[in-house]
């Protein structure tokens, strides 16, 4: 779906509301899909490349979506019915493009990468990406469809979380990155602040007790720094985490 709607969009007023179109993003997506169709086995580097290409394509559209929502609110305030109608139409176009690319990468992850993953860390990365792209879909939906998308996010993150607990060490970057994104979703989208803080505390405690700090990769250290920043923002420094008998954080199951 290499739509021209982003390229053809103009501003609703003299102010630029929409970001510049993604240069070559859609072309890169096409090239990535050709690579995927021509192979039956993939490396971790190829998975990272695919995730970056789709992330660029979706992220630029999400920026446009947020800008257009702001533009729509401004036009509603002015009472300009014509521009409100145009803004709603453009917003719908952007949403459809986001859905297309998110569903495309989700299908690729589920059908191509997870079944052929050559390592557990690669599988955990796949599950994190599935959770992330389902999160982008959550932003667009309401009511029952939003609940369905939230459950898809939880299913993906929980699958990766449980696999990482069994197969990866506490200092693994893939594990830490998954827990980071998982906890932010639980905190911001589901509004369960206590559970998000508990998840972070468990991971930080496991790293402190099981891992030599000198053995942590730079990427893992970066994730831990973000976790610490979140804990400061969330006021979680004095919260006790709820664990199961083995001392691990309990998976999150939402009640909508």
N, C-alpha and C positions, 0 to 999 in steps of 0.2 A: 504494500500500500504506500507507494511513493507519492503521496498527495502533494499538490502544489498549493494547498490552502495557506500554509505558513508563509510561503514566498509571496503570494499575491496579497496578503493582508495589508491593509493600510490603517493608519491611526483613525480613531473616531473623532478626535479633535486635533488641535495643533500639537498636542503633547504626545510623545511616543509612549504608548502603553504596551506594545508587543516587542519582545526582544528580537534581535536579528535572527534570521533563519539559520538552522544548523548547516554549515557548509560540509558537503560530502557525507553527512551522517547517513542518509538513506542509501547512498551508493555503497558505503562501507557495510551496511546491514545486508545489502544484496550480495556482496562479495563473501561475507561471513556465511550466509546461507548456502552459497555455492560450495564453499569449503566443507560445510557440514554434510551436505548431500553426497559429496564425493568420498566421504570417509566413514569407516565403521568403528574406529577407535580414536580417542582424543587424548591429548596430553593436558596436564594442569595449566600449562602456559596458553594453550588454545582456549581452554575454558575462560581463563582470565581475559584473554583478548575478546572473546565473544561478549563477556559481561560488560567490558568497557565500551564496546561499540554500541550495544543496546542502551547502556546507561546514558551515554551522550545523547542519543536520539530521544529517549524518554525525558531526560532532565531538561533539555531545551524546550520541549513541549510543556512540561510542568511549569517552567518559568513563564511561558506565554499564557498558560492557563491562569496562573496567579495574577499576572498583569491584566488580563482581560476581565477577571472577576473584579478587580479594583476599578477598571474602566466602566464596567457595567454599573457598579454602585454609584459612581460619580454621575453617570448619565441618568440614572434613576432619580438622583437628587435634583437634577436640572429639569426633569420632567420632559425630556426630549424623547418622545415615543419612537421616532424613527431610528435614532441612534441606539436606543435600548433594544429594539428589535434586531438591529444589525449586530450588536454586541452579543446577544443571546445566541444568534446563529453562528457567529465565529467561535463562541465558547463551546458550543455543541460540536463543531468541527474538530476543535483541539481535543476534546474529551474522547471523541471517536478514534482519533489518531493515537492517543495514549493507550486506549483499550487495545487497539490493534497490536501495537508493538509489545505491550506487556503480555498479552495472551500468546503472542508469537514466541517470545523468549521462554515463557513458562512451558509451552508445548515442547520446545527444543530441550529444555532442561529435563523434563519428565521422560521424554521418549528417547532422547539421544545420549545425554550425558550421564544421568544417574545409572541407567542399566549397564553402561560400559565403563564407569569410573574405575580407574586403576588403583585408587587408594582411598582409605577412609577419610582422609583430610579433603580430598577432592569431592567426595560425596557430601561432607558437611558444608563445603562451600556451595554446592548445588542447592542444598536445602535452605541455606541462608539467602541465596539469591531468589529462590522461590518465595520465601517469606517477604523479601524486600519488594519484589514486583507485585505481589498480591497487596502489599500495603499501599502502593500507588493506586491500585484499583479501589481500595477502600475509600480513598480521598474523594472519589468521584461519585460514589453510590450513596443511597439513602435506604432507610427502612429494611425490608427483608433481604434485599440484595447486598446491602452493607453488612448485615449480620453474616451472610454466607461468605462474603469476602474476608471478614474478620476470622471466621473459623478456618478458612483456607490458610491465612497467615499463621494461625496457631498450629495447625497441622504440620506445616512446613518447618517452622521453628522447633516444635517439639520433636519431630523426627530427627532433625540435625542435632538437637541438644542431647537426646538420649544416645544417639550413635557416638557423639563426641565423648560423653561420659564414660562409655564402655571402651572406646578404642584410642582416644587421643589423650595426651597429657594435659595437665591444667594450664600449662604455659603455651599451648599451641595457639598460634595466631588465628587459625580458622575457628577454633572453639571460642576464643575470646571475642572475635568479631561478631560471631553469631549471637552470643549472649548480650553483647552491647546493643545490637539492633533489636533483639527480642525484648530487652528490658525497656528500651525507649518506646517501643510499640505498646507494651503493657502500661507504661506510665502515661504517655501522652494520648494515645487513641482510646485505650480501654479505661483509663482513669484509675487504675488500681496502683496507687503510689506505693503502698506497703509492699506489694508483691514485687514490684520492679526493684525496690531497694533491697529486698531480701535476696533476689537473684544476684545482684551485684556484689553484696556482702559475701555470699557463699563463694563466688569465683575469686574474689580478692583474697579471702582467707585460704582457699586451696592453693593459690599461687604462692602466698607467703609461706605456707607450711610445707609445700612439696617441691618447689622449684628454686634452684639457685638463680638469683637475679642476673648473674653474669651470663647465664645460658639463654636468656630471653632474647628473641630477635628484635631488631629495631621496630618492626611492625607491631609485634606484641606489646612492646613498651608504649608505643603510641596509643594503642587501644586502652591499655591500663590507665594512661593519663586522662583519656576522655572519660573513662569510668569514674575516676576520682573527681573530675570536674562535675560530672552528673550528680555524684553523691553530695557534693557541696551545695549544688543548686537545689537538690531534692530534700536536703536536711536529713540525710540518712546516716549520719555518723554515729548516732546513739540508738539505732534500731537493731533489735535482735532478730536474726533470720530464723524462719521456720524451716526445719529440715525433716527428712525422713530418717528412719533408724540408722541408715548408713552415713548420714551426715551430708547428703547431697540435697540440693534445692528441689522442691517438689515441682513437677511440670505444672504449667498454668492451664486451667480449664475455665473458660469464661462462662458465666451465666447471663445470657442476654435477656 
